């Protein structure tokens, strides 16, 4: 993981997820996914919450909106890196 990518990941967790967290987060797990044959990799931020599915999906939507608003303030190269290399998944 490059330093720039790590910085983005850390900022998402610290800023976006905690700010949007109106529900109990059980834990956050960071995974990486790679496809060497196709030459891509990404970081997956898995957020596990302790709520019913409908509330978890609403939380996922709020995270998405928060990331979109936050991304608008980023320089274009960081925004591109965010959209190409980082995914957020919510589990219940």
DSSP file (Angstrom, degrees, kcal/mol; ACC not computed):
  #  RESIDUE AA STRUCTURE BP1 BP2  ACC     N-H-->O    O-->H-N    N-H-->O    O-->H-N    TCO  KAPPA ALPHA  PHI   PSI    X-CA   Y-CA   Z-CA
    1    1 A X              0   0    0      0, 0.0     2,-0.0     0, 0.0     0, 0.0   0.000 360.0 360.0 360.0 127.9    0.0    0.0    0.0
    2    2 A X     >  -     0   0    0      1,-0.1     4,-2.6     4,-0.0     5,-0.2  -0.341 360.0-113.4 -72.2 157.2    1.5    3.3   -1.0
    3    3 A X  H  > S+     0   0    0      1,-0.2     4,-2.3     2,-0.2     5,-0.1   0.883 117.7  51.9 -58.8 -38.7    1.7    6.1    1.5
    4    4 A X  H  > S+     0   0    0      2,-0.2     4,-2.1     1,-0.2    -1,-0.2   0.906 111.1  47.1 -64.7 -40.7   -0.9    8.2   -0.3
    5    5 A X  H  > S+     0   0    0      2,-0.2     4,-2.6     1,-0.2    -2,-0.2   0.906 111.4  50.7 -67.7 -41.3   -3.3    5.3   -0.4
    6    6 A X  H  X S+     0   0    0     -4,-2.6     4,-2.8     1,-0.2     5,-0.2   0.904 108.9  52.7 -61.4 -41.2   -2.8    4.6    3.3
    7    7 A X  H  X S+     0   0    0     -4,-2.3     4,-2.3    -5,-0.2    -2,-0.2   0.919 110.2  47.2 -61.7 -44.5   -3.4    8.3    4.0
    8    8 A X  H  X S+     0   0    0     -4,-2.1     4,-2.4     2,-0.2    -2,-0.2   0.929 112.7  49.4 -61.9 -45.6   -6.7    8.2    2.2
    9    9 A X  H  X S+     0   0    0     -4,-2.6     4,-2.3     1,-0.2    -2,-0.2   0.933 112.1  47.9 -59.1 -47.2   -7.8    5.0    3.9
   10   10 A X  H  X S+     0   0    0     -4,-2.8     4,-2.8     1,-0.2     5,-0.2   0.885 111.1  50.9 -62.7 -39.0   -6.9    6.4    7.3
   11   11 A X  H  X>S+     0   0    0     -4,-2.3     4,-2.7    -5,-0.2     5,-0.9   0.876 108.5  52.1 -68.1 -36.8   -8.8    9.6    6.6
   12   12 A X  I  <>S+     0   0    0     -4,-2.4     5,-2.6     3,-0.2     4,-0.4   0.954 114.3  42.7 -62.3 -48.1  -11.9    7.7    5.5
   13   13 A X  I  <>S+     0   0    0     -4,-2.3     5,-1.1     3,-0.2    -2,-0.2   0.947 121.4  39.7 -63.6 -48.4  -11.9    5.7    8.7
   14   14 A X  I  <5S+     0   0    0     -4,-2.8    -2,-0.2    -5,-0.2    -1,-0.2   0.881 130.6  22.2 -70.9 -39.4  -11.1    8.7   10.9
   15   15 A X  I  X5S+     0   0    0     -4,-2.7     4,-1.4    -5,-0.2    -3,-0.2   0.932 128.1  31.2 -96.8 -59.2  -13.2   11.3    9.3
   16   16 A X  I  ><S+     0   0    0     -5,-0.9     4,-2.4    -4,-0.4    -3,-0.2   0.963 121.1  42.7 -73.6 -53.2  -16.1    9.9    7.2
   17   17 A X  I  ><S+     0   0    0     -5,-2.6     4,-0.6     1,-0.2    -1,-0.2   0.923 117.9  44.2 -64.6 -44.8  -16.9    6.7    9.0
   18   18 A X  H  4<S+     0   0    0     -5,-1.1     3,-0.5    -6,-0.3    -1,-0.2   0.879 114.7  49.6 -69.3 -35.2  -16.8    8.1   12.6
   19   19 A X  H  < S+     0   0    0     -4,-1.4    -1,-0.2     1,-0.2    -2,-0.2   0.889 114.6  44.0 -68.6 -37.9  -18.7   11.2   11.6
   20   20 A X  H  < S+     0   0    0     -4,-2.4     2,-1.5    -5,-0.2    -1,-0.2   0.499  85.9 115.2 -82.8  -3.2  -21.4    9.2    9.9
   21   21 A X     <  +     0   0    0     -4,-0.6     4,-0.1    -3,-0.5    -1,-0.1  -0.519  17.0 142.9 -79.5  92.9  -21.6    6.7   12.7
   22   22 A X        +     0   0    0     -2,-1.5     2,-0.3     2,-0.1    -1,-0.2   0.316  66.1  60.1-103.2   3.8  -25.0    7.0   14.3
   23   23 A X  S    S-     0   0    0     -3,-0.1     2,-0.3    33,-0.0    28,-0.1  -0.898 101.1 -85.3-127.9 158.7  -25.2    3.3   14.8
   24   24 A X        -     0   0    0     -2,-0.3    26,-2.0    26,-0.2     2,-0.6  -0.473  36.4-152.3 -70.0 124.3  -23.0    0.9   16.7
   25   25 A X  E     -A   49   0A   0     -2,-0.3    24,-0.3    24,-0.2     3,-0.1  -0.860   6.8-166.7 -94.8 121.1  -20.0   -0.3   14.7
   26   26 A X  E     -     0   0A   0     22,-2.4     2,-0.3    -2,-0.6    23,-0.2   0.947  65.8 -36.7 -72.4 -49.7  -18.8   -3.7   15.9
   27   27 A X  E     -A   48   0A   0     21,-1.4    21,-2.9     2,-0.0     2,-0.4  -0.977  47.0-129.0-166.1 164.6  -15.5   -3.5   14.1
   28   28 A X  E     -A   47   0A   0     -2,-0.3     2,-0.4    19,-0.2    19,-0.2  -0.990  23.5-168.6-121.1 127.8  -13.8   -2.3   10.9
   29   29 A X  E     -A   46   0A   0     17,-2.9    17,-3.1    -2,-0.4     2,-0.6  -0.961  10.2-148.5-119.9 134.4  -11.6   -4.7    9.0
   30   30 A X  E     +A   45   0A   0     -2,-0.4     2,-0.3    15,-0.2    15,-0.2  -0.897  22.5 172.9-104.4 124.1   -9.3   -3.7    6.2
   31   31 A X  E     -A   44   0A   0     13,-2.7    13,-3.3    -2,-0.6     2,-0.4  -0.854  21.5-140.0-122.0 160.2   -8.7   -6.2    3.4
   32   32 A X  E     -A   43   0A   0     -2,-0.3     2,-0.4    11,-0.2    11,-0.2  -0.954  10.3-162.2-119.6 145.7   -6.9   -6.0    0.1
   33   33 A X  E     -A   42   0A   0      9,-2.7     9,-2.5    -2,-0.4     2,-0.4  -0.992  12.5-179.1-126.0 130.4   -8.1   -7.5   -3.1
   34   34 A X  E     -A   41   0A   0     -2,-0.4     2,-0.3     7,-0.2     7,-0.2  -0.954  23.0-169.8-132.0 151.6   -5.8   -8.0   -6.1
   35   35 A X  E >>> -A   40   0A   0      5,-2.9     5,-1.5    -2,-0.4     4,-1.1  -0.743  10.3-178.2-135.6  84.6   -6.1   -9.3   -9.6
   36   36 A X  T 345S+     0   0    0     -2,-0.3     3,-0.3     1,-0.3    -1,-0.1   0.836  79.9  58.0 -57.7 -35.8   -2.5   -9.7  -10.8
   37   37 A X  T 345S+     0   0    0      1,-0.2    -1,-0.3    -3,-0.1    -2,-0.0   0.834 115.3  36.5 -64.3 -31.2   -3.5  -10.9  -14.3
   38   38 A X  T <45S-     0   0    0     -3,-1.0    -1,-0.2     2,-0.2    -2,-0.2   0.474 110.9-122.5-100.3  -4.1   -5.5   -7.7  -14.8
   39   39 A X  T  <5 +     0   0    0     -4,-1.1     2,-0.3    -3,-0.3    -3,-0.2   0.832  67.4 117.3  72.3  34.7   -3.0   -5.5  -13.0
   40   40 A X  E   < +A   35   0A   0     -5,-1.5    -5,-2.9     2,-0.0     2,-0.3  -0.941  33.0 175.4-132.9 158.0   -5.3   -4.0  -10.3
   41   41 A X  E     -A   34   0A   0     -2,-0.3     2,-0.3    -7,-0.2    -7,-0.2  -0.974   6.1-174.7-150.0 159.0   -5.6   -4.0   -6.6
   42   42 A X  E     -A   33   0A   0     -9,-2.5    -9,-2.7    -2,-0.3     2,-0.5  -0.988  25.4-120.1-152.4 159.9   -7.8   -2.2   -4.1
   43   43 A X  E     -Ab  32  86A   0     42,-3.6    44,-2.8    -2,-0.3     2,-0.5  -0.877  24.6-156.4 -99.8 133.5   -8.4   -1.7   -0.4
   44   44 A X  E     -Ab  31  87A   0    -13,-3.3   -13,-2.7    -2,-0.5     2,-0.8  -0.960   2.5-156.8-114.2 120.4  -11.7   -2.9    1.0
   45   45 A X  E     -Ab  30  88A   0     42,-3.4    44,-2.8    -2,-0.5     2,-0.6  -0.855  12.8-162.8 -95.7 106.7  -12.9   -1.3    4.2
   46   46 A X  E     -Ab  29  89A   0    -17,-3.1   -17,-2.9    -2,-0.8     2,-0.6  -0.822   2.9-166.1 -94.5 119.1  -15.4   -3.7    5.7
   47   47 A X  E     -Ab  28  90A   0     42,-3.4    44,-3.1    -2,-0.6     2,-0.6  -0.926   2.4-161.3-108.4 120.4  -17.6   -2.1    8.4
   48   48 A X  E     -Ab  27  91A   0    -21,-2.9   -22,-2.4    -2,-0.6   -21,-1.4  -0.902  14.0-174.1-105.3 122.1  -19.5   -4.6   10.6
   49   49 A X  E     -A   25   0A   0     42,-2.9     2,-0.5    -2,-0.6   -24,-0.2  -0.754  28.9-131.9-116.3 160.7  -22.5   -3.1   12.4
   50   50 A X  S    S+     0   0    0    -26,-2.0     2,-0.3    -2,-0.3   -26,-0.2  -0.570  70.6  94.9-111.5  66.6  -24.9   -4.4   15.0
   51   51 A X  S    S-     0   0    0     -2,-0.5    -2,-0.1   -28,-0.1   -28,-0.0  -0.931  80.9 -79.2-144.7 165.6  -28.2   -3.3   13.5
   52   52 A X     >  -     0   0    0     -2,-0.3     4,-2.3     1,-0.1     3,-0.5  -0.261  51.4-101.8 -64.3 158.8  -31.0   -4.8   11.3
   53   53 A X  H  > S+     0   0    0      1,-0.2     4,-2.7     2,-0.2     5,-0.2   0.864 119.1  53.7 -51.4 -44.9  -30.3   -5.0    7.6
   54   54 A X  H  > S+     0   0    0      1,-0.2     4,-1.8     2,-0.2    -1,-0.2   0.900 111.8  44.8 -62.0 -40.4  -32.5   -2.0    6.7
   55   55 A X  H  > S+     0   0    0     -3,-0.5     4,-2.1     2,-0.2    -1,-0.2   0.875 112.1  53.0 -70.4 -37.0  -30.7    0.2    9.1
   56   56 A X  H  X S+     0   0    0     -4,-2.3     4,-2.4     2,-0.2    -2,-0.2   0.901 108.9  49.5 -63.8 -40.9  -27.3   -1.1    7.9
   57   57 A X  H  X S+     0   0    0     -4,-2.7     4,-2.1     2,-0.2    -1,-0.2   0.880 109.7  50.9 -66.5 -37.5  -28.2   -0.3    4.3
   58   58 A X  H  X S+     0   0    0     -4,-1.8     4,-2.1    -5,-0.2    -1,-0.2   0.894 110.1  50.5 -64.6 -38.8  -29.2    3.2    5.3
   59   59 A X  H  X S+     0   0    0     -4,-2.1     4,-2.5     2,-0.2    -2,-0.2   0.916 108.0  52.4 -62.9 -44.2  -25.9    3.6    7.1
   60   60 A X  H  X S+     0   0    0     -4,-2.4     4,-2.3     1,-0.2    -2,-0.2   0.901 109.2  50.4 -58.7 -42.1  -24.1    2.4    4.0
   61   61 A X  H  X S+     0   0    0     -4,-2.1     4,-2.2     2,-0.2    -1,-0.2   0.896 109.2  50.7 -62.8 -40.5  -25.9    5.0    2.0
   62   62 A X  H  X S+     0   0    0     -4,-2.1     4,-2.5     2,-0.2    -2,-0.2   0.888 109.3  51.1 -65.5 -38.8  -25.0    7.7    4.5
   63   63 A X  H  X S+     0   0    0     -4,-2.5     4,-2.8     2,-0.2     5,-0.2   0.933 109.0  51.5 -62.3 -44.6  -21.3    6.6    4.2
   64   64 A X  H  X S+     0   0    0     -4,-2.3     4,-2.3     1,-0.2    -2,-0.2   0.915 111.1  46.9 -58.3 -44.3  -21.5    6.9    0.4
   65   65 A X  H  X S+     0   0    0     -4,-2.2     4,-2.4     2,-0.2    -1,-0.2   0.902 112.3  50.9 -64.4 -40.9  -22.9   10.4    0.6
   66   66 A X  H  X S+     0   0    0     -4,-2.5     4,-2.4     2,-0.2    -2,-0.2   0.904 110.4  48.6 -63.3 -41.7  -20.3   11.4    3.1
   67   67 A X  H  X S+     0   0    0     -4,-2.8     4,-3.1     2,-0.2    -2,-0.2   0.915 110.5  51.8 -64.9 -42.4  -17.5   10.0    0.9
   68   68 A X  H  X S+     0   0    0     -4,-2.3     4,-1.4    -5,-0.2    -2,-0.2   0.930 112.1  45.3 -59.7 -46.4  -18.9   11.9   -2.1
   69   69 A X  H  < S+     0   0    0     -4,-2.4     4,-0.4     1,-0.2     3,-0.2   0.921 116.0  46.5 -63.8 -43.5  -19.0   15.2   -0.2
   70   70 A X  H >< S+     0   0    0     -4,-2.4     3,-1.5     1,-0.2     4,-0.3   0.905 108.1  56.3 -64.8 -42.0  -15.5   14.7    1.2
   71   71 A X  H >< S+     0   0    0     -4,-3.1     3,-1.6     1,-0.3    -1,-0.2   0.805  94.7  67.2 -62.9 -29.9  -14.1   13.6   -2.2
   72   72 A X  T 3< S+     0   0    0     -4,-1.4    -1,-0.3     1,-0.3    -2,-0.2   0.750  99.5  51.8 -63.4 -21.7  -15.3   16.9   -3.8
   73   73 A X  T <  S+     0   0    0     -3,-1.5    -1,-0.3    -4,-0.4    -2,-0.2   0.506  93.1  96.2 -91.9  -4.5  -12.7   18.7   -1.6
   74   74 A X  S <  S-     0   0    0     -3,-1.6     2,-0.0    -4,-0.3    -3,-0.0  -0.499  85.7-100.2 -84.2 152.3   -9.8   16.5   -2.7
   75   75 A X    >>  -     0   0    0     -2,-0.2     4,-2.4     1,-0.1     3,-0.6  -0.377  42.3-107.0 -61.8 153.4   -7.3   17.3   -5.4
   76   76 A X  H 3> S+     0   0    0      1,-0.2     4,-2.7     2,-0.2     5,-0.2   0.860 118.1  53.8 -56.5 -40.7   -8.2   15.4   -8.6
   77   77 A X  H 3> S+     0   0    0      1,-0.2     4,-1.9     2,-0.2    -1,-0.2   0.878 111.7  45.0 -65.4 -36.1   -5.3   12.9   -8.3
   78   78 A X  H <> S+     0   0    0     -3,-0.6     4,-2.6     2,-0.2    -1,-0.2   0.879 111.8  52.7 -71.8 -37.7   -6.4   11.9   -4.8
   79   79 A X  H  X S+     0   0    0     -4,-2.4     4,-2.4     2,-0.2    -2,-0.2   0.921 109.7  48.9 -62.2 -43.7  -10.0   11.7   -5.9
   80   80 A X  H  X S+     0   0    0     -4,-2.7     4,-2.1    -5,-0.2     5,-0.2   0.919 111.5  49.5 -61.2 -44.0   -9.0    9.4   -8.7
   81   81 A X  H  X S+     0   0    0     -4,-1.9     4,-2.3     2,-0.2     5,-0.3   0.910 110.1  51.7 -61.5 -43.2   -7.0    7.3   -6.3
   82   82 A X  H  X S+     0   0    0     -4,-2.6     4,-1.7     1,-0.2    -2,-0.2   0.943 114.1  41.8 -57.6 -51.2  -10.0    7.1   -3.9
   83   83 A X  H  < S+     0   0    0     -4,-2.4    -1,-0.2     1,-0.2    -2,-0.2   0.794 120.7  42.3 -71.6 -28.3  -12.4    6.0   -6.6
   84   84 A X  H  < S+     0   0    0     -4,-2.1    -1,-0.2    -5,-0.2    -2,-0.2   0.778 126.3  26.4 -87.2 -27.8  -10.0    3.5   -8.2
   85   85 A X  H  < S+     0   0    0     -4,-2.3   -42,-3.6    -5,-0.2     2,-0.4   0.518 105.8  67.8-120.1  -7.0   -8.4    1.9   -5.2
   86   86 A X  E  <  +b   43   0A   0     -4,-1.7     2,-0.3    -5,-0.3   -42,-0.2  -0.967  48.1 177.5-126.9 132.1  -10.8    2.1   -2.2
   87   87 A X  E     -b   44   0A   0    -44,-2.8   -42,-3.4    -2,-0.4     2,-0.4  -0.956  14.4-151.3-125.9 147.6  -14.1    0.3   -1.6
   88   88 A X  E     -b   45   0A   0     -2,-0.3     2,-0.4   -44,-0.2   -42,-0.2  -0.978  13.4-176.3-120.9 131.8  -16.4    0.4    1.5
   89   89 A X  E     -b   46   0A   0    -44,-2.8   -42,-3.4    -2,-0.4     2,-0.5  -0.985  11.9-152.1-128.6 137.4  -18.6   -2.5    2.4
   90   90 A X  E     -b   47   0A   0     -2,-0.4     2,-0.3   -44,-0.2   -42,-0.2  -0.930  15.0-176.3-112.3 131.9  -21.1   -2.7    5.3
   91   91 A X  E      b   48   0A   0    -44,-3.1   -42,-2.9    -2,-0.5    -2,-0.0  -0.918 360.0 360.0-124.2 150.0  -22.0   -6.0    6.9
   92   92 A X              0   0    0     -2,-0.3    -1,-0.1   -44,-0.2   -44,-0.1   0.338 360.0 360.0-130.2 360.0  -24.5   -6.8    9.6
